[in-house]
Amino acid sequence: MSFYIYNTMSRDKDEFESNKPGKVGLYTCGPTVYNYAHIGNLRTYIFEDTLKKSLEYVGYKVKHVMNITDVGHLQSDSDEGEDKMALGAEREKKTVWEIAKYYEDAFFNDCKKLNIARPTVVCRATEHIEDMIKFIQKLEERGFTYQANGNVYFEIDKFEDYTKLANLSIDELEAGSRIEVDPNKKNPLDFVLWFTNSKFANQIMQWDSPWGRGFPGWHLECSAMSMKYLGEYIDIHCGGMDHVSVHHTNEIAQSEGAIGHKWVNYWMHGEFLVLDGGKMSKSSGDFLTVTRLEEEGFDALDYRYFCLQSRYRKQLVFSFKSLKDAENSYRRLKEKVAIIKSSIEADHSIDADKIKAYDDKFIKEITDDLNMANALTVLSEVIKSKDLNNAEKFELIKKFDKVLSLDLEKAELPKVEVNVDEDLVNRLIVERNEARASKNWARADEIRKELSDMNVELLDSKDGTTWKVK
């Protein structure tokens, strides 16, 4: 079955073809671990998770590689601003290494709550400095670099078609990036590959290199590490929309500059989560996290369900009211699944043809550029179907949830809290036993009904009468 994905490079929905039959090399940009991931960031990771699971659902073996940016990363992608890791360390009075470890653990804890599968390979920038140095040396050999004021720069004018991903002119890229003037750059859009002389005189994270002691530019790590684990031909590269015009544009330039051929076949980008005041950003200091949602009484999977209701490449407007609506819808879904699960009859067989018919409909939606909203509609059709028995319905629900990851298989009927006056129950049982002994069956039945109305079920046996709450 064909799998279609929207390719940012072609500006069209392309039919996916992997470099190696049956296998997919997937690279996704990971977090910069200086603070908690906000729910806007996590929307992108949910989209990437459904991509991976959808590919696996239709039979691909996916090798998923994700970086962890635990080196200095300036606030702007364009070699400007403050060092995010240093800011985090100063804010919390910890070392940059402690900051990196703490927020990496926090990120993966959020992913676990959201049922986002861990990548096949998680690679930390600090553990791949030598790979980055070798990568710069390749670019030097091919004539794409120059040195100025102690730093090593990539010269974009040496790379043909620098603007192909963003589909903007050089002037438009310059206007959109709001770059500070760097007199050492030949072109304002040139970017640093290695800093030995930055504005941070006491930069903590530094390493020895052929160009002096310093640290790598941010764009470099993704190119070096993706090729280390996936090779020079990568099937799919993902990230947020904010990466298109600078980070991913620079990745393409340095990667294809180093290897001399096309690097990535398909580029996929998740759109922003939007608040009333605009897209969510950590720079404002006020952003929403999974923990904050939990403090407001929500479950992390309420948010996953909320995201699945919308196409990943369309902006999604967030409010607590809309999340509450999603929570209610998700709760009703789980209740319906729980009823189906609890009503499966042991002698109900499963018709493979019926299963396949609905499974094909589900596959049609997930392979149409991850149309999760329509995939949820197919799930709803299964639940409402009069042609499927409960065993068949639950089988399909379990299959679909391999992609949706909403813990539907674990759904249970809500437990009803019932307060029972135990003394009254016991007195009525004694009275019922006396009525039965005197063959006053009418009164005995009245007492049974009275207890039933109290949600008490009587259990008669040769050893006497006991009871339980229904």
N, C-alpha and C positions, 0 to 999 in steps of 0.2 A: 504494500500500500504506500502511496506517495505521502511524503511529509513536507508540508509547506511552511516556511518561516519568512518573516519580513526581514529583509537584508538592508541595513542602513546604507551599505555601499551602493547597492543597485537602486535604492528607493522603490523597491517592488517586493512582492511576495514571491520568493523563489522556491523551486522544488529542491529539497535537500538531497545532496549526494555526498557521501563521505569519501575521504581519501582512500580509506581501506575498507573493503566490504565488511559490513556488520560491526564496524568499530567506529567510535566517535572520540575525537580529541577535543575536549571542551575546556576553555580557560575563562575564568571569571575574576574580575578585579575584587580583591578582598578589602577588609577594613584597615584604616589607619588607627592603631590601638592606643589612642590617647584619651578617649572618652567613651561613654556608652554609645552604642548604635541607636539612632532614633528610628521611629517606625517608618519614616520615609526611606531610610537606607534599607530597612528590613523588607520593605515591599519589593525592592530589586532582588534580594536574595530569595524571596518566595517565588518570584517569577523564574529565576534561574533553577530553583529546585523543581518546579513543575516541568521545565524544559528537560532537565536531566531524566526525571521519572517518566515523562512521556516518551522520550527516545527509548528508554529501557522497556517500556510497556510494549512497544511494537517490535522489540527484539534486538535493539542495538546494545552492544557492550560499551559503556561510556567510561572513559578515563577523564575524570574531572580534577583539574588543578586550580588552586586558588592561592593567591599570595597573602601574606600578612605584612603590612607596612609597619615595621617596628623601628625604622630608622627615622632621622629627621625628615619631616615632610613640611614644606612651607604652606602657609594657609591658602595661598593661591597656587593653582597648577602652573602658573607662569613665572616661577622663580622669584616670587615676591612674598611679602608678609612675614609673620613670625613662624618659628619652628613649632609645629604642633606638639611634638613629643616634649620639648622643653617647656612649653606652656602648661602641659598637663602635669609635669613634674613640679613646676613652681606652684601651681594651683593647689596641689595636694601634699606638698612637702615630702615627696618621695624621689627616688632616683628614676631616671628614664627607663631603666631596666625593670624596675618594680611596676612602673606605670604600664609598660608594654605587656607584662605577664598578667597583671590584674585585668586589664580591659580585653585582652585576648580571651581569657577564661569567661569573662562576662558576655562577650559576643557569642561564644559557642553555647553558653547556657541559654541565651535568648533563642538561638537556633534550635536547640533541643526542645524548648517549650513550643516552638512554632512547627515542630516536626520537619525541619529543614535538615536533610541528610548531610552528613559530613563529607566533604570532598575526598576523592581518592588520595590526593596529595595536597597537603597544606604546607606551603613553603614560606619561611620567614626571611625577610630581606637581610637581616643581620647574619644569617647563616650562609648567604650566597654572595658575599662581597667579592670573592675571587672570581666567580662567574661573571660578575658585572665588569670587573677590570679587564678580563679577557675579551668581553664583548666590545668595550671601548677600543681595545687594541685592534680588533677586526675593522672597526669603523675608521680608525687611523690609517690602516693599510689601504683602505679603499678610498681615502681622500675626502671623507665627510666631516672631518673635525678641524678645529683650530684652537690654539691656546691664547688666552688673554688674561692678564692680571692674575695669573696662577690657576685659572679655571680652564676646563676643557669644554668647548661648546660644540654642538652639532650645527652645521651650516645648512639651513633649509634650502638655500638657493642651489645647492648641489644635488638636491633630490627632486627628480621630475614629478610633477603632479602632487605636490605637497597637500593641496586642498581637496583631494578627491573624496575623502570621507565626509567632511563637513559640507562639501558642495558650496563653498563660499570663496570669494576672491581673497587675495592676500590683504587688501585694504579692509574688507569686511571682517576678517579674522583679527586684524590688529584693533579695529574699533571695538569688537566684541570682547576682547581679552583684557582691556584696560591695563595694559602692561606699564609698569614703572620704567622710566628711561634707564637703560644700562649702557653706559658709554663704551663698554667692552664688547658689545655685540655688533656684528656686521649688519645684521638684520634684526629688528626688534622681536621677531618671532623665533630667532635662534634660541636654543635652550641648552641648559647646563647638563653635561654628562657626569662631570666630576668637579666638586668644589674643593679647592685648597685655600681659597681666600674668599670667605663669605663675610657678611656683616656680623656674624656671631663669633667674636674673638675667642670665646671660651667654649666652643662647641664640644659637648661631651662625647658624642658618638663619632669617632674618627678612626680611620684605618690608613696604614701605609699603602702607597701606590706608586707606579712609575712617575706620576706627575706631582708627587708630594703627599704629605699626610692630609687626609680630608675625608669627604663622604660623598656618596653617589647622588645624582639627581633622581627625583622620584620616578620619572617615566622609565628609567633604565631597568628597574627591577623586574617589571612585568615582561619585557622582551627577553631578558637573560634567563629568567626562571621558567617561563613558558616553554622556551626552546629546550632547556635542559631536560624537562620531563615529557614534552610532547613532540619534540623534533622541529624541523624547519617548515613543516606543512601542517597547519592547524585547521581543524574543521570549523569550529565556532568560537568566537570571542564575545563575551558579554560584559555589560556594565550599565551604569546609569546614563541617562541622556546628557547629564552635565559633563561626561567624559568625551563627548564626540569631538568638539572643536579644538581641544588642546591635548588632553592626555592621550586619547586613542589616535589622534592625528599624529602626535609625536612618536607614539609607539610604532606606527606603520612606517614612518620615515626612517627611524633608526633601525628597525628590524629588516625591512626590505633593503635598506642601504647596506646592512651587514651581510645579508645572504644573497642579494642580487636577484631575487625572484619574489613572486607573490607569496605572502606569508599566511594570511587568514582568508578562508573562502566566504564565511558568513559572519557579519557583525550584527549583534542584536542588542538593543538598548531598552531598558525599562524607563517609563515616564515618571514624572514627579508625583509625589503625594502632596496635595495642595491644601493649605489652610485658608481661612478667610483673608489672612494678610499676605498670602503668597506661599511659595514652596518652603518646606521645612528645612531649617539650617541650624547647625550647631553654633555658627558664628554669632548668632543673636543671644546665645546663652540660655534660651528658653525653648526646649524641645521635648517631645513626648517619647518615652521609652516603654518597653514592654512592662517594666516594673510599675510605671505610672498607670498604665491601663489596668494592671492587677489591683493597684491601690484604689482605683475607681470601681472595682467589683467585677471586672471583665476577666475572662480566660484568654490566654494567648491565642488559642485556636479560634476564638471569636474574631480576632483580627485577621487570621489567615483566611477564614471564610469570607470576611468582608472584602479582602483583596481578590479572592477568586471570582467574585461577582462581577469584576470589571476586566476589560482587556488590558494586558500588561503595558501596551504602548499608547495608552490614552491616560491623560492626567486623571487622577482620582481625588475627589474632594472629600476631605475628612472632617467629621464633627463627631462629638460624642453621641449625638442623636442618631446619626447614620450608623455608628457602631452598635448602638443599642438595638436598632432595627435588625442589624445583621445577627446580633446575639439571639434575639427572639426567633428569627428564621432558622438559625442553626440549632437552637434548642428544640424547635418543632421537628426539624429533620431527624435529630437523634431519637426523639420520642417515637416517631414513625418507624425508624429502623429497629428500635427496641421491641416494639409490638410485633414486627415481622419476625425478629429473632426468637422471641418467646413463644411464637405460635407455629413454629415449624413442626410438622407431624413426622414421626419417625418413618412412616411408610411412603413419604413423598419422594418420588424419584426426580431426577433432573434431566430435562430434555436438552441435549447438547445443541440442537438446531436453534431452539429458542434463545439459549444463552448467547450463541454466536450472533444472532440477528441484532440483539441489543448491544453486544460488545462491538460490533462493526459500527453502529451508530455513535458509540462513545469514541472510538478510534477516529472516526471521520471528523469529530469536533476537535480533539486534542491535536490532530495532525494538520488542522487548519490554523496554523500560527497560534497554537495554544489557546483555543477558544474555550476557556474554562467556564465561562458563563453558560454557554450552550451545553457543555459537558454536564454541568449541574442540572440542566433541564432534562437531559437524557436520564440522569439518576432519578429525577422526579417522576418521569414516565415509567420507570421500572417499579417504583414504589406504588404508583396508582394502577398499574396494569392489572386487568382482569384475566389476562391470558397466562400469567405466570403464577405458579404456586409460591408459597413463602420460602421454600428451600431454594428455588431458582432465583427469587428476588435477593435473598441474602448472599447467594453465591456471586451475583453480579455486583452487589454493594461492596463485598470484600475486594473484588477485582478492581473496581473503579477507585477504591480508596488507596490503592497502591500509588496512584497519581495525586488524588485530592489530599490524602494524608490528613484526614479530619477525625481519625480514631473512631470511625463509624462501627467497626466490628466490636468495639468495647461498649457501645451504647447500652444503657440499662434503663429500665422503667424507673421513674422517680419514686422514691420511697415516701409513703404518706405517713406523716407523724400523727399517731392516734393516741389520745390520752384516755386510758381505760380505768374505770373505778374497779379495782380488783376485788374489793370487799363486796360490792354490789354483784359482780359477776359470780363470785363464789356462792353468795346467798341465793341467787336465782338458779344456780345449778342444783343446790340442795333442794329448793322448792320443786324444780323440774323432776328430780329423782323421786321425790315423794309423790308427785302427780302420776308419774309412770307406775310407781308401786301400787297406787290405788286405781290404776287403769283409767286415769283422767287424761286421755290422749289429747283432748282439745287444749287443755291448759298446758300440757307439755309442749305442744306445737307452738302455742302462743309465746312461751318463754324462749324457745329456740329462735323464733322470728325477732323477738325483742332483743336478744343478744346479737343476732345477725345485723340488726339495724345499728348496733353499737360497734360494728366491725369485728365482732367476736365469732369465731368459728368453733363449734363443738365437735369433739372427737370422742365418739362412744366406742368402748371396747369391753371385752369380758372382765377387764381389770377395773372398769369404772369409766367416768367421763372426765376428760381433760379439755383444755381450750387453748386457742392461740389467736393472736390478732391477725386479721386477714392481710 
